[in-house]
């Protein structure tokens, strides 16, 4: 059954990645999707990132209480945790929930209300028309979203460190610059690119092939979130193994 | 003209279409009637290419659907207008955008030409001043008119309507029926209507096909309905006491018009 679904998903992608029938309409849909899937998520991602940064700083500071360890390592550990894991993976799982359910339910509703049939009968490649702008919007915009998340996470750590007195500003700033490796950011962006692809395509698959009524659309949205999250977690491991080991 | 030749379709063990042949004429309102579960929707979807029949073929003015390549099929699809049972209007678009959509996808018309055509078809379906509204903001009858306007905007050669009167009050239903008939004559389309609404059949049924249990049971027009002794047709059409009385009256007069 799983193999059948993977095959169907692959065939769906084959239809999605075709040249758009009308380039102008594709770009209009692309910018609409950037707004729906990306810009509307900035607020939540920023809010979460800021506080996660603060929490990571507090937890690291508590675990590095040995007076022989330089305080700047709190900043060092915070930036490493945020860039390598929290910003790309944590945020992608959050986005899988918000955006994934939105994609699956909108496409699923279009399916059960025959809007997709209407597109097909008109001679429009419905998968290409509906899904391609979402995929391109996600893979091009989410890296920026994750960069914002990284910045705000590190900033949140600095604010909380200062507020609680757990680390001095200078120590924190020295720590976040200590042994900074640009590849960490590249690694995070590569992961984000892959996760963004899943966030756009897996919910589209569940929405597009839904059968039945509103209850089934709800179930499809739930399934979409579950399977997108599972794929993010599994591929997080695979990519980490490939890129960092 | 659409020609359907001996099409059969099964879903698992269940045989839904058991060898149906029919011809749907150009410039006429052709109706497919039958009880729920008779195979009407599968038959219509087979004609629309949404369901692949197991056997038989469907031909659009000599072009056999199953023998066409993807590009030729797309070309025919552009000649098809469809009014879905639930209207299938794109709810993220305004009424004007809904009607413009096929023109934007498949023509190189200028914005002004598209706007003019939108207003023209809205006028033809007697609906004006709703251009900037969304489908959810207008009534069911108005949505049906918009669906019709979108279906005819590219001057279709073939017009398919699935239960066009479902959910409409009797007066609005008759207005929609007459509109479909007028548009069929105006655009000389091959119109196929899937219905079980007796008023529609009596109003615009120029050619009627009765389906039952996956078979074609009867074929004729709205006048012939009153003078046939086909038991399946009589059982379906004249099941209500009102229509039984109408039948007696028409038979007494000797004609229906």
Interface residues (C-beta under 8 A of the other chain):
Chain A: X21 X22 X25 X110 X113 X114 X115 X117 X118 X120 X121 X122 X123 X124
Chain B: X48 X49 X50 X73 X74 X75 X77 X78 X80 X82 X84 X85 X86 X88 X89 X90 X91 X101 X102 X104 X105 X106
